[in-house]
Amino acid sequence: MKIFIAGATGRVGEELIKDLVKKGHYVYAGARREGEIESNDSVQPTHLDLHGSVDAIADTLADAEAVYFVAGSRGKDLLQTDLYGAVKLMQAAEQKGIKRYIHLSSLFALQPEKWSEALTDYNISKFFSDSWLIDKTNLDYTILQPGNLKETPGSGKITTGIEKKSENSIENVAAVLAELLEQDNTIKKVILMGDGDVPIEEAVKKI
């Protein structure tokens, strides 16, 4: 399958590319600094400007059959990138007739009563981008909501029974994102995750 990734130079994006290529997919690696991405037979670096128009973003998607949004400004451009950039990518996917859309969000983004005060602005951006995807599109979406991202080796095991703050290996998050594409039972689902004890493929199948 041909897949477009928005946010390909980010910590999750870099790992996601590796996982998707291992599964035999072809990746359009979309990023503002696409020159940092190594091109090969399975990866095509692609310039992506989430400040651009919906039409321009749609052109960037080329002939992709599925889209991932894993971009993030790390708090520096929340409205333009994390919120409106995400919405424009959704609109561009619909314009191109791409149905499958996988969106990286944050833990409890749709449950404001559980937000940490330190991340309120970030969670607001995710609340509205998640809500738009659910309520304003006809995409076959999956929303993944992990807790704190850690640069630790992935265990390959997770839990989806999240009721409080969780920690997540970035490698595990990327592996789950890649597995979501393989499992149709994840369509139209919001999935909360943390590192745990269940192998990723098994955990995803049970969703």
N, C-alpha and C positions, 0 to 999 in steps of 0.2 A: 504494500500500500504506500502511496505517496502522502507524506505528512508534513504539515507546516507547524513549526514551533516559533511562537513569539516569546522572545526572551532567551535566545539560545546561548548567549554569553554569560548568563547568570549561573549561580551555583547549582541550582536544580536543572537548568537547561542543559548544561554541559554533560551531566550524568544521564539525563533523559535521552540525549542524542545517542550515547553509547548503547543504552538499553534497547532503543528502537532499532538501531542498526543490527544488533545481535539477533533480534527477532525477524530480521530480513526486510525491514522497511527502508524506503528511501526518504531522506529528510531534507526539506527546505529549512535551513537554519536561519531564522529571521532575527536580526538584531540591528541596533543603530550603528554599532561598530563591527560590521560583518567581516572586516579585514582581519579580526582576531581569530576567526574560525578557519580551521584547516579544511580545505576542499578535498574530496576524494570521490570514489565511484558511488558512494552511498550518501554523501552529504554535500549539499550545494549552499554555500553561504549566500544569504539574501539580505539586501538592505531593507530594513523595516523602520518606518518613522511613525510611531503611534500618535504623534502630533498632527499627522497628515489627515487628509480627507478620507471618508469611507471609500470613495471610488479609488483613490490611490492605494489604499490598503488592500482593496479587493484585487487590484492588478498584481500586487505583490504575491498573492496567494497562488498564482499560476494555476496548475492543474491538480492541486492538493485535494485529497479525498477526506482528510480529517485535519482538525486544527487543535493545537494546544496553546493555551495562554498560561505561561509561567513567568511572564515579565514582572518586574517590580523595580520601583525607584529607590527602595530602602529608605523611604520617608522623605525623599528630596523632591518628588514631583507627583504626589499622591493623586491629585485631581486629574491631571492631564494623562498620566500613564496608568496608574493602578485602577482608576475608576473609568474615566472617559475613554482612555485608550482601549481598555477591555471591552467596553460597550461598542466602540467603533469596529473592533475586530469581529465581534459577534454579528454586527450588521453587515460587514464585508463578507463573512462566511455565508450568510443568508443570501446576499446578493449574487454570490457565485454558485449557489445551489449546493453548498457543502453542508451536510446534515450533522456529522459527528463532531462534537466540540467538547474538549476536556479542559476544565478550568481549575487552576490552582488557587485556592482561597486560604483562609486561616481559621483555626479552631474557634468554634462558637460565633463565627461571623454573623450568623442569622439569629443569634441569641444575645441581644445587647445586655441583658441582666448579668451575663457571665463575663463581660469584657474587663480586661485590665485597664486601669486608668492611663497607664503609661502608653498604651497602644490605641487609644480611643480614635484618633484621626485615621490611622491605618484601618482599624476595624470598620469605621464608617464607610471608607472607600470600598471595602470588601462587601459590606452589607448591601450597598446599593448595586454593585456590579453583580453579585450573586442573585439579588432580587430581579434585576433586569433579565438575566439569563433565564430564570425560571418563569417569570411572568410576561415578558415582552418578546420572547422569541419562540420559534417552533423548532429549535435545534434539538438534536438528540444529545443532550448534554449529560455530563457527569461533573459534579463539583467535589473536589477533594479538599478537605479542611484538616491539615495537620497542625499540631502544636509547634512549640519552639523548634527551630531547625538547628541541628548540631552537626559540626564537621567531624563526625566520628564514623568509623567503618560500619557499613550496613550489616545487620545480622540476618537479613532476609526474612525476618519474622516481625509481625505487627499485631495490633489489636484494633478493632473497630468499636469496641464497647467503651467509649470515652464518656466520662461524666465529670472529669476535672482536668486541669492543665496536664498536658503531655509533652514529652520530648520526642523528637524524631530525627534519626539519622537522615541526612540529605540523600544518601545512597538509597535508603529504604523508600523515601518519598518518590524519588525518580523511578524506582522499580515498580512501585504501586501504580504510578501514572502510566507507565508502559503497559502494565498488565490490564488496566482498565479498558484499553482499546481492544483487548482480546475477548472480553466478556460482556455480552449484550445485556446481562442482568444488571449491569451498572448504569444503564441508560435511564435518565430522569431521576437520578439518585443524588443525594448529598451525603457524602461519606466522611465521617470524622475518624481520624486515625492517630495512633501513637505507636512507638516501638513496643513489641509484645512477644508473644510466644507461639503464634500461629504462622506457618509458612505463608508467604504473600499470595501465591496462586490459590491456595486453599481458602485463605481469608476472603479474597476477592470473589471466589465462586459462591461463598456463603452469603454474600450481601443481598 
